[in-house]
Amino acid sequence: MAIKPILFNKEMVRAILDGRKTCTRRIIKAEKVDNVLNSPARKSNPDIPDAQFIKCLVDMKYEPGDILYVRETWYKSPLRYMYRADYSNTEQFYTDGKEVNIKWHPSIHMSKEAARIWLRVTDVRVERLQDITIDDIRGEGLSSVAVHAGDMEIALEEWKMLWNSTIKKSDIDRYGWDANPWVWAIEFERCEKPEGV
């Protein structure tokens, strides 16, 4: 078992806290996929599905059994840690009756000690982004009426917009929805912080 960090934005943190998010998809870098799929080993084994070949030959960042601590936007007050996902964008903060401006720290700088959400990886698979199902979309934390009703057409549009919002504009041609990149589909469950961490 390894303990590793994973980043989530505040909307996805809220979905995890609400119990709606049990899966995340992370890009497999295109150059790694190209190296594997164009390798002599791949050409010698044409009957093995691409996804299985990629899973065997590309190093997985996360594996079943790993414990992940969620890095999220945070602040340490003199009394406690505070988390951006717990507050609205218009929330005001006061000390001794005076409004104060909180300088939130980016999630990338969160330490294990500040983490409040711990996850255990239960499964990791390789798939194309557009292979997502309605149950997968629910597992990603989307909760609109269309998603709950199983309206795949609308749910896919919502998922496409969410996915593309996470991709840098300079990478949208390689990793956006229309590019249909290979991804790690990482399933997880909430767990307690491991002892001694």
C-alpha positions in Angstrom: 0.0 0.0 0.0 1.3 3.4 -1.0 0.1 6.8 0.2 -0.1 9.3 -2.6 -1.7 12.7 -3.2 -4.5 13.4 -5.7 -5.8 16.9 -6.7 -9.5 17.7 -6.9 -11.2 21.1 -7.5 -13.8 22.3 -5.1 -16.8 21.0 -7.0 -15.3 17.5 -7.1 -14.4 17.8 -3.4 -18.0 18.6 -2.7 -19.1 15.6 -4.7 -16.8 13.3 -2.8 -18.1 14.7 0.5 -21.7 14.2 -0.6 -20.9 10.6 -1.6 -21.6 11.2 -5.3 -18.1 10.9 -6.6 -16.5 7.4 -6.5 -14.4 7.6 -9.7 -12.0 9.9 -11.5 -10.5 9.8 -14.9 -6.9 10.9 -15.5 -5.1 11.4 -18.8 -2.5 8.9 -20.0 0.0 11.0 -21.8 -0.3 10.6 -25.6 3.5 10.1 -26.1 3.4 7.1 -23.6 0.5 5.6 -25.4 2.1 6.1 -28.8 5.4 4.5 -27.6 3.5 1.4 -26.4 1.2 1.0 -29.4 4.0 1.5 -31.9 6.5 -0.8 -30.1 7.8 -4.0 -31.5 6.2 -5.9 -28.6 2.8 -4.5 -29.7 3.3 -5.5 -33.3 4.2 -9.0 -32.2 1.0 -9.3 -30.2 -1.8 -7.9 -32.4 -4.5 -10.0 -30.6 -4.1 -8.3 -27.2 -6.5 -5.4 -26.9 -4.9 -1.9 -26.8 -6.2 -1.1 -23.3 -4.7 -4.3 -21.9 -1.4 -3.6 -23.6 -1.3 0.0 -22.3 -2.2 -1.1 -18.7 0.7 -3.6 -18.7 3.3 -1.3 -20.2 2.5 2.2 -19.0 3.4 2.9 -15.3 0.2 3.5 -13.4 0.3 6.5 -11.0 -2.3 4.8 -8.8 -2.9 1.1 -8.1 -5.7 -0.8 -6.3 -5.0 -0.7 -2.6 -3.2 2.7 -2.7 -4.4 5.3 -0.2 -4.9 8.8 -1.6 -5.1 12.0 0.3 -7.1 14.6 -1.4 -5.3 17.9 -2.0 -7.8 20.8 -2.1 -7.7 24.6 -1.7 -7.2 25.3 1.9 -6.2 27.8 4.6 -4.7 27.4 8.1 -6.2 29.7 10.6 -4.7 30.0 14.1 -7.3 27.5 15.3 -7.9 25.1 12.5 -7.7 24.2 8.9 -10.3 25.6 6.6 -11.3 24.2 3.2 -12.5 26.3 0.2 -15.1 23.7 -0.8 -17.0 24.3 2.4 -17.7 28.0 1.6 -19.5 29.8 -1.2 -17.7 32.2 -3.5 -19.4 35.2 -1.7 -18.7 34.0 1.9 -17.3 36.7 4.1 -15.0 36.0 7.1 -14.7 38.0 10.3 -12.2 38.3 13.1 -13.1 40.3 16.2 -16.1 41.8 14.3 -13.9 43.0 11.4 -14.0 41.5 7.9 -10.8 39.7 6.9 -9.6 38.6 3.5 -8.6 34.9 3.5 -5.7 34.1 1.3 -6.5 30.5 0.2 -3.5 28.2 -0.6 -3.6 26.3 -3.8 -4.4 22.6 -3.5 -0.9 21.6 -5.0 0.6 23.0 -1.7 -1.5 20.9 0.7 0.4 18.6 2.9 -0.8 15.2 4.2 -1.2 16.8 7.6 -3.8 19.2 6.3 -5.8 16.6 4.3 -9.2 15.8 5.6 -10.3 13.4 2.8 -8.7 9.9 2.4 -9.6 7.5 -0.4 -8.7 3.8 -1.1 -8.3 2.9 -4.7 -10.5 -0.1 -5.5 -9.9 -0.5 -9.3 -7.9 1.0 -12.1 -8.7 0.4 -15.8 -7.6 1.8 -19.1 -10.2 3.0 -21.5 -11.0 5.7 -24.1 -12.6 8.8 -22.7 -15.7 8.4 -24.8 -16.3 4.9 -23.6 -17.9 6.3 -20.4 -21.3 5.0 -19.5 -24.2 6.6 -17.6 -23.2 4.8 -14.4 -19.6 6.1 -14.9 -20.9 9.6 -15.3 -22.8 9.2 -12.0 -19.6 7.9 -10.4 -17.8 11.0 -11.6 -20.1 13.0 -9.4 -22.5 14.6 -12.0 -25.9 14.8 -10.5 -28.2 16.7 -12.8 -31.8 15.5 -13.5 -30.7 14.2 -16.9 -27.9 12.1 -15.3 -30.3 10.7 -12.6 -33.0 10.0 -15.3 -30.4 8.2 -17.5 -30.7 10.6 -20.4 -27.3 9.6 -22.0 -27.4 12.3 -24.6 -27.7 15.2 -22.2 -25.5 13.5 -19.6 -22.7 13.1 -22.2 -22.9 16.8 -23.1 -22.6 17.7 -19.4 -19.7 15.3 -19.0 -18.0 16.6 -22.2 -18.3 20.2 -20.9 -16.9 19.2 -17.5 -14.0 17.3 -19.0 -13.0 20.0 -21.4 -13.1 22.6 -18.6 -10.3 20.7 -16.9 -8.0 20.6 -19.9 -5.6 23.5 -20.7 -6.5 25.3 -23.9 -3.2 24.4 -25.4 -3.9 20.6 -24.8 -7.5 20.5 -25.9 -6.7 19.1 -29.4 -4.8 16.2 -27.7 -6.8 15.6 -24.6 -10.2 17.2 -25.0 -13.4 15.2 -25.5 -13.2 15.2 -29.3 -9.7 13.8 -29.2 -11.0 10.8 -27.2 -7.7 10.2 -25.3 -6.8 7.1 -23.4 -7.4 7.6 -19.7 -7.0 5.8 -16.4 -10.4 5.2 -14.8 -9.7 5.2 -11.1 -12.4 3.9 -8.7 -12.2 4.7 -5.0 -14.0 4.6 -1.7 -13.7 6.9 1.3 -11.5 5.6 4.1 -10.0 6.7 7.4 -6.6 8.4 7.6 -4.1 5.5 8.1 -2.6 5.3 11.5 0.8 6.8 11.9 0.5 9.2 9.0 
